Amino acid sequence: MNAVLKQLDADLAEIARRASIRALSRYKPYPKQAEFHALGATTRERALIAGNQVGKTLCAAAEAAMHASGQYPDWWQGRRWNMPTAGWVGSVTMEVSRDAAQRLLLGPADARGTGMIPGESIIDIAKFPNVKDTAALVKVRHAAGGVSVIAFKSYDAGREKFQGGTVNWVWADEEAPEDIYSELLTRTNATNGMLMATFTPMYGMSNVVRKYLMEPTASRAYVTMTLDDAEHYTPEQRAQIIASYPEHERDARTKGIPQFGSGRVFPVQESQIVVDAVALKPEWPRIAGIDFGWDHPTAGAWLAWDRDNDCVYVYADYSLREGTPLIHASAFRRNGATIPVAWPHDGLK
């Protein structure tokens, strides 16, 4: 019986090994993915800003596996390391890391070695505590000799967890908060390494998105990938997917265009509009606005108009999720009890 179980284990290991070799060798990028890979040869920062389920995570997982294993295909035009590398993979949470980046790199928990990293190249996988079936670190045999290391990290752990390391490459899977993004890039300074980011811009015109869209440099570039660029969908499937999204999310989820109504609407630097405290004069007209919500915040803003200089000051704001009308009313009275109500409908007083 033991001999039968041992043989079964050996057979399963061989199946996993062959499957993992096929996973990396059969990866053939779509044109937009190939463009993203190629940018790695000339830039330190690059982003694949794409819709959902178009292949952005698969694209970066394949590249990460190449850098860790040293197994580059003949068609490769991006950056390559002919030595073992140290890399980080950042995700929103460790659960998201397990279900997305780790699944593509390592295979599912019950079939490790069937992901993009060839099973025969995986030396060891260290478990992450407290999150089931999650890896904290993987050691990978590099084709040139030596051992590469990939560490998995999560944004919700805070910026401090990203300090102190030195790595060759970083993959930010989904958009990282600005402070963590800056820390990730800093970790590659000493090695002249690189950062690759793959995300759908659901936070709107955030500072990270603005860096790519509004502040391109010789060392920073981006590629957009839409649902139409994902060749594994038929026209009928694309139409069904587009119809399934709320209208305000469609551009972000299918085209990689920053979601309207989330994050910044106007790409303006805060330093250009923020001023020191100004004494509000009694004669300045004032107005307050409110947008009611429950799962998204109820929000308010208070403005005053300096007619002489034709300058409008936003002097107070308010935001609260799942608050009662009594709580909201109290907050609004504190900031603008004397502002008259302006009804939006004719005939209402």
N, C-alpha and C positions, 0 to 999 in steps of 0.2 A: 504493500500500500504506500509506504514512504517513497519507494522508487517511482511509483506512478505519479505521486504528487510532485516530486522533484522534477520529473520529466515535463509535467504540465506547467510548472513554473518556468522551466527553461523554454518551453514552446511559447508561452505568453511573452516572455522577455524578448524572444526573437521576433515575434509579431510586432511588439512595440518598437523594437529597433528599426525594423523595416518600414513601419508606418511613419516614424519620425524622419527617416531619411527621405521618404517620399514627400512629407509635408514641406520641408525646406526646398528640396530639389524641384518640386512641381510648382513652386511659387513663381508666377509670371506676372509682373506688375502691369496694371493698366497704364496708359500714357501719363495720366496725372500722378500716379504713384511713382512711376519711373522718373518724372521730373523732380519730384520731391527728393528721391534718393540722390539724384545727380547733384542737387544743390549742396549736399553735404561736403562735396569736394572743394567748395569755394566759400562757404559761409559757416559761421560759428553758431548762429541762431537761425532756425527755420521752423516753419509751422505748416502743417497740412490742415487748413481750415475747411471743414467739410460737413456735409449733411450726415444724418444718422444712417448707420448700416450701409455705408458705401465702400468700406474697406480701409478706413484710416487706421484703426487699431491693428488690423492684420498686417498692413504695410509696415508700420513701425516695429511690430513684433518680429517680422522677418528680418529687418535690418539689425535689430538688437541681437538676434540669434547669430547673424553673420559676424558681428563685431566680437561676440563672446567666443565663438567657436573658430573663427578665422576661415570659415568655409564660404568663400565668395564665389558666386556663379560667374560664368564667362561673360555675361551681359553687363556685369556690374560696372557702373561709372561713378559711383559715389566715393566717399572717403573710405579708406581701408586701413586696418592696423595689422601689421605683420608680427605682432607680439600680443601676449595676453592683455586684456583690458579690465578696468574696473568701471562698472556702470551702475547707475541708479534708475529705477523705474518708479515714478511717482503717480499715485492715483488719489481719487477723492477720499476713499476710505480703504481699509484693508479688505473689506468684503468686496468692494468693487474691483480691487486689484486681483483678488482670487478669481472672480467671475469673468474678468476681461483679459487683462494683460497676462496674468499667470496661466490662465487656461490656454491661451494661444502659444505662449512660450514653452510651457512644460507639459501641456495636456491636462485633462481633468484629474482630480485627485485619485480616482481609481485606475488611471491609465497614464501615470507619469512616464515621460519619455516619448510621448506621441505628439508633442507640440513641435514648434519651429526649431527648438534646440535639439539636435540629433540625440536620441537616447543614449547612444554609445559615448557621447561626449560629456554627459552629465556625470559628475563624480559624486556630488553630495547635494542634498536639499535640506536645509535647516528649517524647521517648522516655526511659524509665528505663534506665540502663546495667545490663548484666549479667543482666537478666531479659528473655527474648525476648518480643516483642509486648506490652510493658508501657509504659504512659504514666506520666510523672512529673508532668505539668502540662498543662492544656488552657486555651486562651483562647477565650472565648465572647462573641459580640456581643450586647449587651443591647438590649432593645426600646426603652429610653429613651435610647439612645446610650451610647457608651463600651464598655469591655471588662471582662467578669468573668473571674476566674481561679479555677480549681479545682486544688488540689495533692493528689496521692495520697501517703499515708504508710502505714507499716506499724508495728505494735506491736513486732515483734521487733527493730526498730532501737533501741529503748530510749527512755526519757523525754527524754533530751537532744535528740533529733531533733524534739521537739514544743515546744521552748522558743523564745521570742523572737519568735513571729509574732503578728499581730493580724488577726483574721478576723471576718466577719459571721456565719458559720454553720459548724457542724461536723457531719459525719455519721459516727458510729462504727458501722461495719458489723460485727456480732458484738461480743461483750462485750470491752471494753478492760480491761487491768489497772488496778487502782485508781489507781496513781500517774499513769498516762497519761490516764485519764479525768479526773482532777483538772486535769491540764495542758491538756487539750482545752477544758475549761470555762473555765479562766483566760484562754485566748486570745480569748475572746469578751467579756471584761469591758469593755474600752475602747469597744467598739462597741454595748454593750447587745445583743449578739447572742444566738444560741441554739445549743443542742446537741441533736441528735436521735440516739437510739441504737436500733438494731434488732438483736435477738439472741434466740437460743434459750438458755435458762439451763442449759447443760450443766455448769457449774462449781458447781452447787448454790447454797446461800445465801451467795454471796460478798458482800463489802462493797458492791460496785456494785449487786447485786440488792437487798440489804437497804435501801439508800438509797431505792429506789423503793417496795418493798413495805412497809417498816416505818417510813419517815421521810418521808411525803409533805408537801409544803409548798405555799404558794400559787404558787410558781414551779417546782415539780417535780411531774410527774404521769406516769402510765403507762397504757397500754392493753394488755390481753391479747387475743391472737387465736389461736384453736384451729383444728384441722383442720375442724371443723364450720362455721367462719366463712369458709372458703375455698370459694366457690361453684362453682369450676371442677371440683370432684371430685364424682363420683356416690357414693351410699351404698355401693355395692359396692367402689369404689376406696378409700374411706376405711377400710372393714373390712380390705381387703388390706394397706393401709399400716400400720395399727395392728398387725396380726398379724405383720408383718415385723420389728418392733423387739423387742429383749429386753425383758422385762417391766419391769425397773428403769429403762429409758429411755423408756417409753411416755408418761408424763405430760409429760416435758420435750419430747420430740420431736413430740407431737401436740397438747398443750394449753398449752405454755409455762410449765409448773409446774417450779420448780427441781428438778433431778435429785436424788433421794434417794441418799445414799451418796457424793455428791461435794460438796466444799466444806464449809461449816458445816452441821451438822445442826440446831443451835440458834442462833437469831439473837441472840447475846449479845455485847455489847461486850467486847473483851479487857481494857479498862481496869477492868472490874468484877470480873474474876476473877484477873488477874495480880498477884502480890505479890512483894515483895523476898525474897531467899533466906531460908529458914527452916531452923534446925537440926533435923534429924529425930531424935526421941528413940528410943532402942533399944526401948522398950516399945510403940511404935506398930505396929499390924499393917500388913503390907505385902502387896501383890499385884502381879503383872505379867500382862499379857495380850499375845497375839501373834496377828496375822492374816497368814497366809502368802500370798505372791503371787509372780508372776514379771514379767509385763509391767506389772501394777500393783504398787506397792511392797509388800514385806513390811514390816509395821509393828508396833511394839511400844510399850507404855506402862507406866510404873512408878508406883504410887500408894502413899501412906502415909496412915493414918487417925489423926487426933488425936481420940481418944475423948472427952476432956474437953470440947472445944469443938465436937465433932461436925463436924469439917472434914476434907475429903479433899484431899491435895496430890498433884498430878501432878508428880513431881520429876525425871523423865527420859523421853525418848521416842526412837524409832528409826524410820527409814524408808530403805529401799534397794531399788531395782529390780534384777532379774536378778542377785541375789546367791546364792552357794552356801550350803548348810546350814552348812558350817564357818564361813563369815563371820558368818552370823546367830547361830550358837551362841556365838561368841566375844563378840559384842556383848552378848548377853543375860547371859552370865556376868559380864561386867564390872559390869553394873548391878544384878544381883540374884542372886548366886551362892547365897545362903542361903535364898532363897524356895522353899518346898516345891512340888512339882508337884501340881496338882489335876486329876485326870482327869475328863472330862465324862461318862464312861460308868460305870454301876454295875458293880462287880465287878473293875474295873481298878485296880491299885495301882502 
